[in-house]
Amino acid sequence: MPQALSLFELNNLVRQTIEHTLAHEYWVEAELSECRESRGHCYMELIQKDERTTTPIARASAKCWRSQWMLLQPYFERTTGQQLHAGMKVLLKVFAQFHEAFGFSWIVTDIDPTFTLGDMARRRQEIVRQLKQEGIFDLQKELALPLFCQRIAVVSSQTAAGYGDFENQLTGNDASLRFTTRLFPAIMQGEQVEQSIIAALNRIYEQIDDFDCVVIIRGGGATADMSGFDTLALAENVAQFPLPIITGIGHDRDESILDMVSHTRVKTPTAAAALLIDHLKSVLDALNNAQQRITHYAQQKFSVLSSQLSMLEKALPRLFSVVKARQEAKIDALFSRMLSTMQQRIVSQKSRIDTFGQRIPLLLERKLTTEHHKLELAEEKMKSLDPRLLLKRGYSITLKNGKAVRAPQQLQKGDVIETRLEKGNIKSTVI
């Protein structure tokens, strides 16, 4: 049988080969698919994706030992303002290490934060470009805070010190202004920031009529991990939300994408509370000023009217006597005109009556003559129609049952008829 190597011997040979072949340190660009700490050491999973399909084309494990990690971590977070997290692109300085028991890994000796900053900036620019292309980047800026902005929906962690500071600032304001707040708890640090805040906004939207604005605040936690506030999905939700959104997430170094698309960005939760207090106080001041102006105007107007009334009161007796004299003169003149008119009408009507008195006898006489003539004509006509005149001329009238017979067909055999003559009547029987 051929001589065989033990696994340790084989791995030892691999280790020696790697140490001789890859004896230098190398700068490598990669994306973190996983990053975690354990016992002070940092363990990373590196990945490279195809730019067109985003399919992984290379993977590797990397470690940063505690002694080095204690130096690199604070420097990286201080420079970038973020913690290492999945999805972040990094530039690492590494050397190859193969251990007979644990296998191969890259050992991290340095991290260039400027590379990550550049990649973050590129990603942020791409998100901003896409938001502007969609036409929603400035939608929040077009909204106006309601004049009486007192019903506040708060998105924050319930245990965050910043949330307590915000509440204390609102309730203890010097102007004794009243606000009502309702907390919609959300995770404000780590990889779940995006989904958690979007879920809180959805809950607010379901009861949107109960609120005047939304405040997203963060405080009391680590200020290094801000990546959750730089996502496209969260920015789209905030930009298109129908209520004004105020952000105070405690990030001094740069504006996050969330800050850019919000209605108003302040640095801290207490600053967000101060903004709401100042806004309501300005409205209250404007109302007080308006009230003072209205009161002053009313007092001025009352003074002027009071002065005018006093002057009128003094002038009223004199004016009344003048008006009385004028009205009496008008009444006298009117009475005189009425008397003259009545006298003229009486004379005129009397003249007409006299004229009618003279004409009436003539008219009556003429009317009587005319009617008498008509009566004579009617009498003559009646005489000419008298049947007795016809009888005197030799005519006769045959009657049956008191009615004149005009045709033989009206009579039958045996009927009794009466014939009237000038000088008598004859009764006959029809045979």
C-alpha positions as CSV (number, residue, x, y, z in Angstrom):
1,M,0.0,0.0,0.0
2,P,1.2,3.6,-0.7
3,Q,2.4,5.6,2.3
4,A,-0.5,7.8,3.6
5,L,-0.4,11.2,5.3
6,S,-2.4,11.9,8.4
7,L,-4.9,14.8,8.1
8,F,-2.8,16.9,10.5
9,E,0.3,16.3,8.3
10,L,-1.7,17.2,5.2
11,N,-3.1,20.4,6.8
12,N,0.4,21.2,8.1
13,L,1.7,20.9,4.6
14,V,-1.0,23.2,3.3
15,R,-0.2,25.7,6.1
16,Q,3.5,25.8,5.2
17,T,2.6,26.2,1.5
18,I,0.3,29.1,2.2
19,E,2.7,30.8,4.6
20,H,5.5,30.6,2.0
21,T,3.3,31.4,-1.0
22,L,1.1,34.1,0.5
23,A,3.6,35.7,2.9
24,H,2.5,39.3,2.3
25,E,-0.5,41.3,3.4
26,Y,-3.2,42.3,0.9
27,W,-5.9,45.0,0.6
28,V,-9.2,43.4,-0.4
29,E,-12.5,44.9,-1.3
30,A,-15.5,42.9,-0.2
31,E,-19.1,43.1,1.2
32,L,-20.0,41.9,4.6
33,S,-22.6,39.2,4.6
34,E,-22.2,38.7,8.3
35,C,-20.4,40.4,11.1
36,R,-20.4,39.4,14.8
37,E,-18.3,39.8,17.9
38,S,-17.4,37.0,20.3
39,R,-15.1,37.3,23.3
40,G,-13.7,40.5,22.0
41,H,-12.9,39.0,18.6
42,C,-14.7,40.1,15.3
43,Y,-15.8,37.4,12.9
44,M,-16.7,38.4,9.4
45,E,-18.1,36.6,6.4
46,L,-17.0,38.2,3.1
47,I,-18.8,38.1,-0.2
48,Q,-18.5,39.4,-3.7
49,K,-21.5,39.7,-6.0
50,D,-21.8,39.9,-9.7
51,E,-22.6,43.5,-10.5
52,R,-25.3,42.7,-13.0
53,T,-27.1,39.7,-11.4
54,T,-26.0,40.2,-7.7
55,T,-25.2,36.5,-7.6
56,P,-22.4,35.7,-5.2
57,I,-19.3,34.8,-7.1
58,A,-16.8,34.6,-4.2
59,R,-17.0,33.9,-0.4
60,A,-14.4,33.9,2.4
61,S,-14.2,34.1,6.2
62,A,-12.2,36.7,8.0
63,K,-11.2,37.3,11.6
64,C,-9.9,40.3,13.5
65,W,-8.3,39.3,16.8
66,R,-9.2,41.2,20.0
67,S,-5.9,42.9,20.3
68,Q,-6.3,44.5,16.9
69,W,-10.1,44.9,17.0
70,M,-9.9,47.0,20.1
71,L,-7.9,49.6,18.0
72,L,-9.7,49.3,14.7
73,Q,-13.3,49.3,15.9
74,P,-13.5,52.7,17.6
75,Y,-11.5,54.4,14.8
76,F,-13.8,53.0,12.1
77,E,-17.0,53.9,14.0
78,R,-15.7,57.4,14.8
79,T,-14.8,58.0,11.2
80,T,-17.8,56.5,9.5
81,G,-20.4,57.1,12.2
82,Q,-21.5,53.5,11.8
83,Q,-20.8,50.0,13.0
84,L,-19.7,47.2,10.8
85,H,-22.9,45.4,9.6
86,A,-24.1,43.1,7.0
87,G,-24.5,44.7,3.6
88,M,-21.6,47.2,4.2
89,K,-18.7,47.3,1.7
90,V,-15.3,47.5,3.3
91,L,-11.6,47.6,2.3
92,L,-9.7,45.3,4.6
93,K,-6.0,44.6,5.0
94,V,-5.5,40.9,5.4
95,F,-3.0,38.1,5.4
96,A,-3.7,34.4,4.9
97,Q,-3.7,32.0,7.8
98,F,-4.3,28.2,7.7
99,H,-4.7,26.3,11.0
100,E,-4.5,22.6,11.1
101,A,-7.6,22.3,13.3
102,F,-9.7,25.3,12.2
103,G,-8.9,25.5,8.5
104,F,-8.3,28.6,6.3
105,S,-9.2,32.2,7.1
106,W,-8.1,35.8,6.3
107,I,-6.7,37.6,9.3
108,V,-7.7,41.4,9.3
109,T,-5.0,43.8,10.4
110,D,-6.4,47.1,9.2
111,I,-9.7,48.6,7.9
112,D,-9.8,51.7,5.6
113,P,-12.9,53.7,6.7
114,T,-12.6,56.2,3.9
115,F,-13.4,53.4,1.4
116,T,-16.6,52.6,3.4
117,L,-17.4,56.3,3.6
118,G,-17.1,56.6,-0.2
119,D,-19.3,53.5,-0.8
120,M,-21.9,54.9,1.8
121,A,-21.8,58.2,0.0
122,R,-22.4,56.5,-3.4
123,R,-25.3,54.5,-2.0
124,R,-26.8,57.6,-0.4
125,Q,-26.5,59.5,-3.6
126,E,-28.1,56.7,-5.5
127,I,-31.0,56.6,-3.0
128,V,-31.4,60.4,-3.3
129,R,-31.3,60.3,-7.1
130,Q,-34.0,57.6,-7.1
131,L,-36.2,59.5,-4.7
132,K,-35.9,62.6,-6.8
133,Q,-36.6,60.6,-10.0
134,E,-39.8,59.3,-8.3
135,G,-40.8,62.9,-7.5
136,I,-41.2,62.2,-3.8
137,F,-37.9,63.7,-2.3
138,D,-39.5,67.0,-1.3
139,L,-43.1,65.9,-0.7
140,Q,-42.7,66.3,3.1
141,K,-41.4,69.9,2.7
142,E,-44.6,70.8,0.9
143,L,-46.7,70.0,4.0
144,A,-47.3,72.6,6.7
145,L,-47.3,72.0,10.4
146,P,-50.9,72.6,11.7
147,L,-51.2,75.9,13.6
148,F,-52.3,73.9,16.7
149,C,-49.9,71.1,16.5
150,Q,-50.6,69.4,19.8
151,R,-51.4,65.7,19.1
152,I,-48.1,64.0,18.5
153,A,-47.4,60.5,17.4
154,V,-43.9,59.5,18.6
155,V,-41.9,56.7,17.0
156,S,-39.1,55.7,19.4
157,S,-37.8,53.0,21.7
158,Q,-39.8,53.0,24.9
159,T,-36.7,52.6,27.0
160,A,-34.7,55.2,25.2
161,A,-33.5,58.1,27.3
162,G,-34.2,60.4,24.4
163,Y,-37.9,59.5,24.6
164,G,-38.0,60.4,28.2
165,D,-36.2,63.7,27.6
166,F,-38.7,64.5,24.8
167,E,-41.7,63.8,27.1
168,N,-40.2,65.9,30.0
169,Q,-39.4,68.8,27.7
170,L,-43.0,68.9,26.4
171,T,-44.8,68.5,29.7
172,G,-42.5,70.9,31.6
173,N,-42.5,73.8,29.1
174,D,-42.4,77.3,30.5
175,A,-45.4,78.5,28.6
176,S,-47.6,75.7,30.2
177,L,-48.7,74.6,26.7
178,R,-50.5,71.3,26.5
179,F,-49.5,68.4,24.3
180,T,-50.8,64.9,24.0
181,T,-48.4,62.2,22.8
182,R,-48.7,58.5,22.0
183,L,-45.8,56.2,21.6
184,F,-45.5,53.8,18.7
185,P,-42.6,51.6,19.9
186,A,-39.9,50.8,17.3
187,I,-36.4,49.4,17.2
188,M,-34.0,52.3,16.6
189,Q,-30.7,50.5,16.3
190,G,-29.5,47.6,14.2
191,E,-30.7,45.8,11.1
192,Q,-34.4,45.9,12.1
193,V,-34.7,49.7,12.1
194,E,-36.2,49.9,8.7
195,Q,-39.0,47.3,9.1
196,S,-39.7,48.5,12.7
197,I,-40.2,52.2,11.8
198,I,-42.2,51.4,8.7
199,A,-44.5,49.1,10.8
200,A,-45.0,52.0,13.3
201,L,-45.8,54.4,10.5
202,N,-48.4,52.0,9.2
203,R,-50.0,51.8,12.7
204,I,-50.1,55.6,12.8
205,Y,-51.7,55.8,9.4
206,E,-54.6,53.6,10.5
207,Q,-55.6,56.3,13.0
208,I,-54.2,59.3,11.2
209,D,-57.1,61.6,12.1
210,D,-56.0,61.4,15.8
211,F,-52.6,63.2,15.2
212,D,-51.2,66.4,13.9
213,C,-47.6,65.3,13.2
214,V,-45.2,62.5,13.7
215,V,-41.9,62.7,15.6
216,I,-39.2,60.1,15.0
217,I,-36.6,60.3,17.9
218,R,-33.6,58.3,19.0
219,G,-31.4,58.8,22.0
220,G,-29.6,57.0,24.7
221,G,-28.3,54.2,22.4
222,A,-25.1,53.8,20.4
223,T,-24.7,56.6,17.9
224,A,-22.4,54.6,15.7
225,D,-25.0,52.5,13.9
226,M,-27.1,54.8,11.6
227,S,-27.3,52.5,8.6
228,G,-31.0,51.7,9.3
229,F,-31.9,55.3,8.6
230,D,-30.3,55.3,5.1
231,T,-32.6,52.9,3.3
232,L,-34.7,53.4,0.2
233,A,-37.8,51.7,1.6
234,L,-37.9,53.8,4.8
235,A,-37.2,57.0,2.9
236,E,-40.1,56.3,0.5
237,N,-42.5,55.6,3.4
238,V,-41.5,58.8,5.2
239,A,-41.5,61.0,2.1
240,Q,-45.0,60.0,1.1
241,F,-46.5,60.0,4.6
242,P,-49.5,62.5,4.8
243,L,-48.5,64.0,8.1
244,P,-45.4,66.2,8.7
245,I,-42.6,64.1,10.2
246,I,-40.0,65.6,12.5
247,T,-36.7,63.7,13.0
248,G,-34.4,64.0,16.0
249,I,-32.2,60.9,15.8
250,G,-29.1,62.3,17.5
251,H,-26.7,62.2,14.6
252,D,-24.4,65.3,14.3
253,R,-21.9,64.2,11.7
254,D,-24.2,63.9,8.7
255,E,-27.8,64.0,7.6
256,S,-29.3,60.6,7.1
257,I,-31.6,59.9,4.2
258,L,-34.4,59.9,6.7
259,D,-33.4,63.4,7.8
260,M,-33.3,64.6,4.1
261,V,-36.8,63.5,3.2
262,S,-38.5,64.5,6.5
263,H,-40.4,67.7,7.0
264,T,-38.0,69.1,9.6
265,R,-34.7,67.7,10.9
266,V,-33.3,68.5,14.4
267,K,-30.3,67.0,16.2
268,T,-31.8,65.6,19.4
269,P,-35.2,64.6,20.9
270,T,-35.1,67.6,23.2
271,A,-34.6,69.8,20.1
272,A,-37.7,68.2,18.5
273,A,-39.7,69.0,21.6
274,A,-38.4,72.6,21.6
275,L,-39.4,72.9,18.0
276,L,-43.0,71.9,18.8
277,I,-43.1,74.2,21.8
278,D,-41.8,77.2,19.9
279,H,-44.2,76.5,17.0
280,L,-47.2,76.5,19.3
281,K,-45.9,79.4,21.3
282,S,-45.6,81.5,18.1
283,V,-49.2,80.7,17.3
284,L,-50.2,81.6,20.9
285,D,-48.2,84.9,20.6
286,A,-49.8,85.7,17.3
287,L,-53.3,85.1,18.8
288,N,-52.4,87.3,21.8
289,N,-51.1,90.0,19.5
290,A,-54.3,89.8,17.4
291,Q,-56.4,89.9,20.6
292,Q,-54.5,93.0,21.7
293,R,-54.9,94.7,18.4
294,I,-58.6,93.9,18.3
295,T,-59.1,95.2,21.8
296,H,-57.1,98.4,21.1
297,Y,-59.1,98.9,17.9
298,A,-62.4,98.3,19.7
299,Q,-61.5,100.7,22.5
300,Q,-60.5,103.3,19.9
301,K,-63.7,102.8,18.0
302,F,-65.7,103.0,21.2
303,S,-64.0,106.2,22.2
304,V,-64.7,107.8,18.9
305,L,-68.3,106.7,18.9
306,S,-68.7,107.8,22.5
307,S,-67.4,111.3,21.6
308,Q,-69.7,111.5,18.6
309,L,-72.6,110.4,20.8
310,S,-71.8,113.1,23.3
311,M,-71.7,115.7,20.6
312,L,-74.9,114.4,19.1
313,E,-76.6,114.5,22.6
314,K,-75.7,118.1,23.0
315,A,-76.8,119.1,19.5
316,L,-80.0,117.0,19.6
317,P,-82.3,119.6,21.3
318,R,-81.3,122.3,18.8
319,L,-81.5,119.9,15.9
320,F,-84.9,118.7,17.1
321,S,-86.3,122.3,17.3
322,V,-85.0,123.0,13.8
323,V,-86.4,119.8,12.5
324,K,-89.7,120.4,14.3
325,A,-90.0,123.9,12.8
326,R,-89.2,122.6,9.3
327,Q,-91.7,119.8,9.6
328,E,-94.4,122.2,11.0
329,A,-93.8,124.5,8.0
330,K,-94.0,121.5,5.6
331,I,-97.3,120.4,7.3
332,D,-98.8,123.9,7.0
333,A,-97.8,124.2,3.4
334,L,-99.2,120.7,2.7
335,F,-102.4,121.6,4.5
336,S,-102.8,124.8,2.5
337,R,-102.2,122.9,-0.8
338,M,-104.7,120.2,0.2
339,L,-107.3,122.9,1.2
340,S,-106.8,124.8,-2.1
341,T,-106.9,121.5,-4.1
342,M,-110.1,120.4,-2.3
343,Q,-111.8,123.8,-3.0
344,Q,-110.8,123.6,-6.6
345,R,-112.2,120.1,-6.8
346,I,-115.4,121.1,-5.1
347,V,-115.9,124.0,-7.6
348,S,-115.1,121.8,-10.5
349,Q,-117.5,119.0,-9.4
350,K,-120.2,121.5,-8.6
351,S,-119.9,122.9,-12.1
352,R,-120.2,119.4,-13.5
353,I,-123.2,118.7,-11.4
354,D,-124.9,121.9,-12.6
355,T,-124.1,121.0,-16.2
356,F,-125.5,117.5,-15.7
357,G,-128.6,119.1,-14.0
358,Q,-129.3,121.1,-17.1
359,R,-128.7,118.2,-19.5
360,I,-130.7,115.6,-17.6
361,P,-134.3,116.9,-18.5
362,L,-133.3,117.2,-22.2
363,L,-131.9,113.7,-22.2
364,L,-135.0,112.3,-20.4
365,E,-137.3,114.0,-22.8
366,R,-135.4,112.7,-25.8
367,K,-135.3,109.2,-24.3
368,L,-139.1,109.2,-23.6
369,T,-139.8,110.4,-27.2
370,T,-137.6,107.6,-28.6
371,E,-139.2,104.9,-26.4
372,H,-142.7,106.2,-27.2
373,H,-142.0,105.9,-30.9
374,K,-140.7,102.4,-30.5
375,L,-143.8,101.5,-28.5
376,E,-146.0,102.8,-31.3
377,L,-144.1,100.8,-33.9
378,A,-144.4,97.7,-31.8
379,E,-148.2,98.4,-31.3
380,E,-148.7,98.7,-35.1
381,K,-146.7,95.6,-35.7
382,M,-148.8,93.7,-33.1
383,K,-152.0,94.9,-34.7
384,S,-150.8,93.8,-38.1
385,L,-150.2,90.3,-36.7
386,D,-153.6,90.0,-35.0
387,P,-155.5,86.9,-36.4
388,R,-158.8,88.8,-36.1
389,L,-157.8,91.1,-38.9
390,L,-157.3,88.0,-41.2
391,L,-160.7,86.7,-40.2
392,K,-162.3,90.1,-41.1
393,R,-160.8,89.7,-44.5
394,G,-162.7,86.4,-45.1
395,Y,-160.1,84.0,-43.9
396,S,-160.8,81.2,-41.3
397,I,-158.8,79.1,-38.9
398,T,-159.3,75.4,-38.4
399,L,-158.5,74.1,-34.9
400,K,-158.2,70.6,-33.5
401,N,-158.0,70.3,-29.8
402,G,-157.2,74.0,-29.7
403,K,-154.3,73.8,-32.1
404,A,-154.2,75.1,-35.7
405,V,-154.5,72.5,-38.5
406,R,-152.0,73.2,-41.2
407,A,-152.2,70.0,-43.3
408,P,-155.0,67.4,-44.1
409,Q,-152.7,64.6,-42.9
410,Q,-153.1,65.9,-39.3
411,L,-156.7,64.8,-39.4
412,Q,-158.4,61.4,-39.3
413,K,-161.9,60.2,-39.9
414,G,-164.1,61.0,-37.0
415,D,-162.0,63.9,-35.6
416,V,-163.9,66.9,-34.3
417,I,-162.6,70.2,-35.6
418,E,-163.5,73.8,-35.0
419,T,-163.5,76.5,-37.6
420,R,-163.3,80.1,-36.5
421,L,-164.9,82.8,-38.7
422,E,-165.2,86.6,-38.3
423,K,-168.6,86.3,-36.8
424,G,-168.7,82.9,-35.1
425,N,-167.4,79.3,-34.8
426,I,-168.4,76.1,-36.7
427,K,-167.8,72.6,-35.3
428,S,-167.5,69.8,-37.8
429,T,-166.8,66.0,-37.9
430,V,-164.3,64.7,-40.5
431,I,-165.9,61.9,-42.7
